[in-house]
Amino acid sequence: SPVDTNLCSQVMLPKPCTENNNKTEEYTEDQQGETSLGSRKTIGRSRSSNLDNIVESALESLSSYKLTGESPSKLQRTKGLSKADKSMRLLNQCDSWTMLEEMQGNFETQELALVWRYPSVFRTLTLRQASNGNARFDSVLAWLSEHNDYFTAANVALCLLRDFDTLKELRHTPGEEFEGDLDGLLDGVSPLYHADGTLESNESVITQLADMTIVCLIRGGLALSKPLNSFLNRNRNYNPARLSVVLVAVVSRCLSEEHSIVEETMGKSFQQTSDTVLSHDLLWALRGLVVLGVARNHLGPSLMILNAALPDELRNLGETRMEISRAMISTILSASLDAPAVLLSLVDEKTAKRFWQSLSDETKFDYLLIEVNHGTPLLREAEARMWLLQRLHLCATNSESIYSDTPSVSSKFLKYLCIACLKNGGCDVAEVCSPEPSKHPQRYFKDVRVAQEALEGAKSKGGLDFDLLIMSLLILEDRGELWHPDSSVKTQTVLDAACRLAGRRTNPPLFAFDSASVMKHCARLRNVSAGANLIGGEDGLLLKCCDILMKCSDMGMEDSEAYLLNGSLMVAMEKEDSFNLSDGHKQLLLLLSENVLTVRTFGDFHSNHTRGTVDPVFAAQTCFRAWMQLSNTPESTAWLVEWLREELGLSNTSNSHLRLACAAISRAFLWADSADGTGTQTKEALANAMGVDSTFLVQLGLSCCGLVEALPLHVAEKLAPRPEATPNEA
């Protein structure tokens, strides 16, 4: 039998395992434009699909392949059809559309009566059959359509269907005036319901009337699009397959190259204005199509017909303007949560590629950032997301140059991508945008905590996409670009907050975080701070302090690590007239604030620390060593002591209520135990090396008096030895 090619470009199916005629048949296009069985490009089609016959017929009429010769395995591409030709082929599949035209002029059995009553100025129009009683509704609607009075035709149809909600919305349409009532006209139409509200006609008649109602609303053009969408969403009697074909045909007519066809389809109230408004108005039928698809669970077949009728417009190919293509994709994506997946499942008939693969790179970048309902849905689709991650990885490794035909990822795109990722995660972008920069450390702390709290407050299902967010921030920081034009919060600050939270227990992620890949790119771009926040714990803290020393001094990574862990404290004391707080000092103060001043439980000391927690004594020792290396002056030490006294709440008359924090700081300053906890006395006490005020040390001792955490482990065990374990305990 002849091969059906209508769905060849719509669904990619697996290779058939039998030779049954009801299974899949495969045809592929060769270089001469013909199609032979089993060649390199396969276009599959399943005869056991659940598509409506109307949809199949519509797709067949739009197929760009035809049989040549007697062999069913030979297909040849036909010449491309114009949008007007495609719309006519689609409309011929709908009898409700053709019926209005075929019945026009055939009213020999009808007679009109005009009633005018004074003084109440009551007027009505009656249409009756001359011989056989009342007229059918299709005759009345056809007569009104012949006179281009689609507004009245829709009124009559909605009254017959008793859809008073849509009728009320229709009569409030701007630019349309309705005076009087339809009682006289309805008297001449055969009723569909009995007086008690029961259905007099069968369901097929109701379906036919519902279809013709939609056709009348469609023919009314842009002015009647709002009541059209309401009726499509509310009514359950119309045939969704038939009406989806009509709506696709109307979309094609609205985008036609012939201006007369566009004006006729848009209706009398249409006025061409700016490109943006024009793009929105031209797609009124597409909005109706997606409403139909969602309301009647018919979105997949509807988009298949649209893909067959307007493949270039969906993909921004040929002479299609990006405004039109972008508006079409935005309308489709806003239909439902399943719409993005349905869109990406479409297949191009010309190339036999899935929708995303058939797009150019410029179009992909543009479509990825389409925002609907305060989100960017394509970033949550695995196919589009994987392509974007590959491009970001190439950009981070400077490998884009080997792909000369692909555009580079622009900084502007990366900035919008950061904002899109935050919005998708449910973060408030406005909270991260701090407009007032300040040199005070508290301001710096606030910026960091605001960024952390904003990311931790992600409430959207699926959470933050840390792979996309961190990669985009990494590249922006490497380029020296600010992540948001209206924010004083630095790109590195937001990047550190994202890396700190990535992989932790948050909302169930939609995609698993690829920490290994992100860490490799942190190393390639030499962003030690981002990598340190990914690692976390004591190793992460050590890396942060090493990064501070490398940026603010001439020390390398190995020298910085050796100094912070076991290096000599014999740093020459310098003299300065005043102390200036640098970015490195602010970062050290933040580390002290996060890891030392916030300690609240005894379990934070001498325990196996998980990712994100640090022993407060180790943190204090490491930060004080880094501080001394940055500026070992009496002025810097005095500034640090005053800041600690203020944060701890110490004074000459009162002790601090942060006893555990005082114990950690006191132990870090006074005891020269090694960082690995062995207790070897090989180093000078930090308090002596830095010249810490003895009064401050006494205040620390009084505040933590009685706490064993203020002593090294080996000293505490000597003062209070552990009891020997019994055999059972052992």
N, C-alpha and C positions, 0 to 999 in steps of 0.2 A: 504494500500500500504506500501511497505518497508519504513522505516524511513531513511531520509537523515541525515547523521552525519557529513558531511564535514565541516559545519560551526558551529558545536556545540561549539567548543572552541573559536570561533572568535567573536561573538556578544552576549552580554547579553541583553535580551529583556524582557519587562514586561510580567506578567502572562496573558495568553489568556483569553478573556472574552466570547468566543463562542467556539463551537465544530467544526467550519468550517475547512475543510482540508487545506485551504489556510492560516490559522492562525498559531500561535506558538504552537509547541509541546514540552513538557518538559520531560527530562530524567535525572536521577541522579544516581551517582555511590554509591553502598553500600560497606560494608566492604569486601565482597568476590570478588570484582572486577567486578561484574555485575552491570547492570543499570536497575532500575525499575522506573515506573512512580510515581512521587510525593514524592520521598524520600528527604533526607536532603540537598543534593547539587544539584542545578539545572543548567542545561546547556540548554539554549534556542536557538532556531533557527527559523528565519522567512522565510516562503516560499514566502513571497511577497517582498523579497529583490530585489534590483536593480543590483545585481551582474551579471556579464557576465556568460554565460553557461560554457565557457572555465575555468573561475576561479572556479566555483562550481565543475566542473569535476576534476580539479587539487586538490582541497581541499578534495574531496571524496577519491581520490587515496592516499592521505597522512594520512587519518584518522586512528587513532589507535583503532577504535572500529569496530566491525562487528556484524552482526545479528547472533544469535544462536537460533536454533529451528524455530518454525513457528510463535512465538509471536513477533510482531514488537516492543514490549516494553522491550524485553530482549536484552541487548547489552553487549558484552564481549570485554575486552581490548585485542588486539592482541599483538604479540611480536614486540618489537621495530625494526624499519627498519634502515638499515645502510644508510649513506649519499649517497653512490653509488646507492642503491636501490631507494631511494627517487628521486634522479636526473633522473634515467631512467624512473620512473613512470611519472615524470613531462614532460620530453622530448617527451614521447609518446603522449602527449596532443597537440603537436605542429606539424602540417603537414609540415610546412616549414623546420623544422629540419629533419624530417623523409624522406622528399622527396629527399633531397640531398643524403641520403644513399640508398634509394630504387632505384634511377635511376643510381647509379654507376654501370659500367660494361655493361650497355644497350645502346650501341652506334653502333649497326649494320648498321643503316641507315646513319651514319656520315662518312665523309672522311676529312682527314686533308691535308692541303696544306701549304708548307713552301716556302716562296718567299725570295730569296736572290739576291740583285741587287748591281752591282758594276758600277762605283767606289765610289758611294755615301754611300756604306755600309748600305743600307736600308734593314731592315729585318722585316718580319711580319708573323704572324701565322693566317691561315684562317680555320675555322671549318664550313663545309657546309653539308647539307643533300645531299645524293647521287641522290635522285630522285625528291623530292617534294620541291624544292626551299630552302629558308632560314630555319635555325633551330630556335627553341624556346630558350628563354633566360635560362629556367630552365635546359635544356640539356647542355648548355655551362657551366653554373655554377656547375652543377653536375660533369661534366668531369674534371673541374679544381679542384674541391674539392676532387675528387678521387686521384688526384696527390698532395694533401695537399698544393696547390697553392692558398690559401685563399686571399692573397694580390692581385693577378691578378684578381681573381673572384670578389673581392670588387671593383676593378677598372672598370671592365666591367659593373657591376651592377650600379655603380654611373654614368657612362657615359650614360647608357640607361635611367636613371632617370633625367639626366641633372642637377645633383647636383654638380656643379663645385667647390663650396666652400669646401665641404667635400672632394672632389676629390683632391683638391690642398693640403689640410691638410694631406690626406692619403699619397700622394707621397712624403711628407717631413717627413715621419716616420723614426726615427733613426733605422739603421740596415737593412732597406729595400731599394733596388735600383730598379729603373724603368727606362729603356732605350727604346728608340723607341716610337711607338704609337700603338694604338689599332684599327687603321682604317681597316686593313685587317680582323681582328677577328670580328669586329662589322659588316663588310659587310655580314658576314654569319649568322647574327642574325636578326630575324624579328624585325623591328623597332616598337617603341611604340608611336612615334610622327610623324606627317606629316612634310613636309618641312617648312610650315608656322608656326610651333610650336603648332598646335592644337593636341589634344590627339587622336591617332588612335585606341587604345585599350580602353576597358571599365575600370571602376574604380577598379573592382575586380582584374584585371590583374596588375594594378599599385600597389594595396595593396599586392598582392602576391610577386611582385618583391621587394617592400620595405621590406617585412618580410625576404625574402631570402638574401637581402643585409645585414640586421642586423645579420642574422645567419652567413654569411660569415665573417663579422667583429668580431663576437664573437668567431668563430672558429680560428681566427687569434691570439687569446690570448691576453696577456698583452700588446704586442707591438702595437696592433691596438685599444687599449682602448680609446685613445684620439679622433681619428676620429669617433669611435663608439658613444661616448658621444655627439659629435657635431651633428651627424646625428640624434640621438634620440631627441635632443633638437630642431632641425630645421625642420625635416620632419613631415608631418601630414597625411601621407598615410598609415603607418603601423598600424597593429592591436595591441593596447597597452595591451590588456588582454593576447593575445597569447605570445607576446614577454616578458611580465613580468614573465610568467611561465618559459620561457626558461632561463631568467636571474637568477631566483631563483635556477633553476637546476644547472646552472654553478657555482653559489656561493656555493652550496652544494658540487659540485665536487672539487672546490678549497680548501675546508676545509675537504676533505675526509681523512680517516685514511690511505688510500693506496697511497703511494708516487708516484707510476706510474700514477695513475689517476690525481694527482695534476700536475705533469709535463706535461702530455698530454693536460690538460686544460689550463695551463698557457702559453703554446707555446714554441717555440724553443729558444726565447731570454731570457727566465726566468733563473735567477741564484739566488740560495738561499744565503742570506747574514745574517745580524744581525736580531734579532727578530723584532725590530721596523720597519725596512724596509720591512721585510717579511710580517708583518701584513698589512701594507699599500698596498703592491703589491697583496696579496691574495684577497683583497676586491675590485679589479678593476670592477668586475661584479656587486657588490653591489652599487658602485658609478653610474654605468649605470642604475641600477634599480631605484634609487632615481631621477636621471635625467629624466627618462621616467615618473615616477610618478608625478613629478611637471609639466613637459611640457605638458602632456596629461591629467592632473587632475585625475590621477589613483593611487595616493599614498596609499590610504586606502586599496584597494584590493591587491596592490603589497605587502604591509607589512603583510597583512593577510596570503598570501601564504608563505612569508618568515617565519612568526611566526609558521605556520604549519610544515614547512620543517626543521627549525633550532631553535626549542624552547629553548634547553639547551644553545646554543651558545649565544642567545640574553640575557639570564638570568645568564650566567656564572655558569652553573651547570655542574655536572659531571666532566669530565676531561678537560673541556675547559679552555684555558689560559685566564687570565684577559686581556692581551694585545689584544687578538682577540675580546673578547666581548666589551671591551671599544672602540676599533676602529670601530666596527659595529654600536654601539649606536651613536658615534660621527658622523659617516657618515650619519646616518638617521637624527639626530638632525640638521645637517647643510643643509638639503634639503630645508626647507622653514619655515616660522613662524608657520605654522599649524602642522609641523611634530611632535613636542613634544606631542601635544594633541592626534594625531593619534597613536603614539607609546603607550601612556598610556592607550588607549582604547582597545588594544589587550587583549585577554583572553587566559590563559593557558588551554589547553585541559585536562591535567592530573588533575589539581586541581580546575578547574572552577573558578580561581581567575583572577582578572584584573592584568595587567602587573606589576604594582608597588607592589601590594600585594604578588605577586609570587616571589619577589626577597628576598634574604637574607639581613640582616641589613648591613653587610660588603659591599655587592654590592650596596646597596642604597647609602651609604656614598660615594662610589667611583663614581657612576653615577651622583650624585648631582653636583659635581664640574667639570664635563666635559665641557670644554670651546670651543665654536664654534663661529666664527665671533665676537670675542671680547666680548662674553657674555656667561652666564651659563643659558641656557633656562629652564632646569628642575626646577630651583629655582622660576620660574615664573608660574609654574603649581600648581594649588590649591591642588591637591592630594599629590604631593611630598612635597610641602611647609608645609602643615598641619602636615604631619608625622614628618618633621624636627623640627617644632616648639614644638611638643609634647616631642620630645627627649631633646630639649634644656630646656624645662620647668622641665623635670625630673632631668636633670643635675643640674639646678640651685637650686632645692630643695633637692638635695642629695637623690633622690628616685630611682636612677638607680639600687641600690643594691637589690631591690626586684625583679628585672628582671635579674636573674642570667645568662640567656641564651642570653642576648643582650649586645653588646660591649658598653663601655663608649665612650662619645664624646671626642676625643683626642684634645689636644691644637693645634696640627698641623692642624687638620681639621678646627678648629675654626678660625685660622689665615687665611687659604685659603678662608673660608667662608666670612670673613670681606672684603677681596680683591674682591671676586666675587660679593658681594652686591654693593660695590662702582662702579665696572665696569658696572654692570647691570643698575645702576642709571645714568651712563654717567659721573661719576667723574674721574678726572685725579689722579690716585693713586700716581704718581710720585710727584705731588705737595704737597701731605701730608707727604712725606718722606723727612724730613729735616735732613741732615747728620751732621750738626755741632751744637752740644749742647753748651749752654753758660749760665753763671750765671747772666748775665745782664737782668734786667726786660724787656727791649725792645725785647730781643731775645725770652723771654717767651711770650710776647704779640704777636710777629710774629707767633710763633708756633700755638697759639690759633686761631689767625685770619686766618692763612693759612688753618687750619682744617675747620673752619667755612665757609670760602669762597669756599673751595673745595666741601663741601657738598651742599652749597647753589647753586653751579654751576651745579648741576645735570640736564642734558639736555635730558636724555633718556625718551622715552614715558613710562609712568608708574611710573617714579620717583624712589626714594630710597625705599627699603623695610626696614622700620625702625624697625619692629618687629625682623627680623632676625639679622640685624646689631647691634641693641642695646643689644639683648640677648647674642650674641656671645662676644661682648666687655665686657659685665658685667661679664661673666664667666671668660674671660681671665684676667680681672683686679682682680677678686677674687683669681685667681691662681697666681697672680704676674707675668704674662707673657706679653711680648711686642707684640703688635698686628701685627707688621711688623718687620722682622729681620734687615732691612736696614734703619730704621727710628729712629730718636732720639725723635720724638714726642711721648709722653707717651700715653699709652692706655687710661688713664683717660681723657686726653685732647680730644682725638677723641670721646670718649664716651660722654663727656659733650657737644661737638659740635653737636653730633647726637641727644641727648635728647633736646637740645635747639631748634633744627629745627623741631623735630618730631611734627606732628599735626598742624604745621603752614601752611599757604597757599603757596603751591609750585605747581609743576606739578600735574595734576590729578593722584592720586595714583592708582596703579593696585589693591592693597588690602588696606582696611581700617585699620588704625593704632589702635591697641588694647592697649590704654593707661592704662586702669585699670590693665590689666594683667602685663604689663611691670612695672608699679609702685609697684605692689605687690612683684615682684622679686627684685626690687631695695631695698625694705624694708627688704626682707629676707637676701639679701647679704650685708645689712647695708652700701649701697653706697648712702650716703646722698647727695653728690654732683650731682649724676645723677638724683636723685629724685627732687632735687631743680631746675635743669634745665628743667625737665618735667613740673613742676608746673609754673615756671616763675613768673613775677611780683614781688611785694613787699614780698610776702610770700616766693618765691623762693630765693630772695636776703637774707632774714633773715636766711633761712636754710643754705645757702652757708657760711655765716659768722659764724653760729653755728658750722658747720662742721669744719671750720678753727680753731675755739677755742677748739673743742674737740680733734683735732689731735695735736695741738701745746701746749695744757695746760691740766690740770687735770679736767677741767669742764665737766659736763654732758650736755645732751641736754636741760633739763628743766632749769638748772642754766644758761646756755649760753643764752637761749632765754629771761629769766627774766632780765639778765644783759644788754643785747643789747637794750631792750625796755624801761625799767624803773629802771635799777639798779643804785646803788650809784657809783659816780665817784671818791670816795675816794680810789684810787689805789696808793699804796706806790711807790714813785719815787725811781728808782734804779740808780746805778752808774755803768757805763761800760767804759772801755778804748776805745773801738771801737764798731761800729754797724755792725752786719752781717745780710745781707738780706736773710731771710728764704723763703721757698716755700709759707708759709702762708702770708708773707708780699707781695710777688709777686701776689698772688691771690687777695688780698685786693686792690692793685694798679690797677689790671685789672678791678675790679668792679668799682672803681672810674673812670677809663678811659671810661668804657662803659656806665655808668649811670649818671655821673656828668659832665665830661668834654665834652661830646658830645651833651648836651642839646642845642637846637637851637630855640625853639618856646616857647612863653608864655604859651601855652596850656599844657606844660609838668608840670606846677605847679598847685596845688590845683585842680586836676581833677580826675575823676574816671578812673583809669588806667587799661588798658586791659592787657592780658597776654603778657609778653615780655617787658613791659615798667614799669618804677619805678619813683616815685617822686624823683627828684634829691636831695632835702633837706633830705628826709628820707634815701636815699642811702649814702649821705655824713655823716650824723650822725651815722648810723650803722657802716660804715667802720672805722670812726675815733675811735669809742668806741672799736671796735675789735682790732685796731692797738694799742691803749693804753693798752689793756689787754695783748697783746702779748709781748710788750716791752715798758714800761713806763719809758724811760730814756731821758735825754736831747739830747743825740746823735741821738736816733731814731726819736725824734720830729724834730730836725734840719734837718735830712736827708729827712723826709717827706715834710717839708716846702720848702726845696730847690727843690725837685722834682716837687711840685705843682707850684712853681714860674717858673720853666723851661717849664712845660706843658702849663701854662696859658700865657706865654710870658711876664711876669712882670719884670720890671727893675726899677732902681731909676729915670730914665728919661722918661719912657713911661708907659702908662696903657695897660691893656690887651684888646684885641678885643673880647674875649670870655666873654662878660658882664653877660650873664645869668648864666654861670658856676661860675663866681666870686660871683654873688648874692647868689647862692645856698651854696657855701662854706662859705661865710661870715655869712650867717644866721645860718648854722650848728655850726660854731665856737662860735659866739657871743651871740646867743639867746638861752635861756634855756627852750624853750617851749617843751612840752612833745611830744613824738613820735606820739601820737594819735591825735594831733592837737587841744587839748582842751585849750592850752595856760597856763596851771598852772605853776607857778614859784616855783618849788620844787627841781630843780636840779641846780648844778653849771654849768657855761658855760664851754664848752669843751676846749676853748682856755686857760682858766685859769688852768684847770686840767692837760692839756698836756704841758703847758709852751710854747705856741706858741709865736714867736717873734712879738712884737707889730708893728714893721715896716712892716711886711708882712700883718698884719691886716689892717693897714692904706692903703696900696697899693690895697688891695681887696676892701675897701670902696670907694676909688677914682674911681676904674674901674667900679663899679656898682652903682655909684651915680645917684640918680633919679629913680632907678628901685624899684617899690613897692614890687617886688619879694624878695628883700633882707630883708624884714620885715615879722614877723609872721602874720598870717591872722587876729588875733584879734587886733594887733597894727595897721595894715594897715586900718582896718575898722574904728578905732577911728580917725585916721588922715584924712581919706577920706571916710566918711560915705556914704553908698549906698542911693540913692534917694528912697523915698517911692513909692511903686508901686501904679498905678492908679487902680480903680475897674476893668477896662477892662484888664489891664495887669495881675492883680491878677487872 
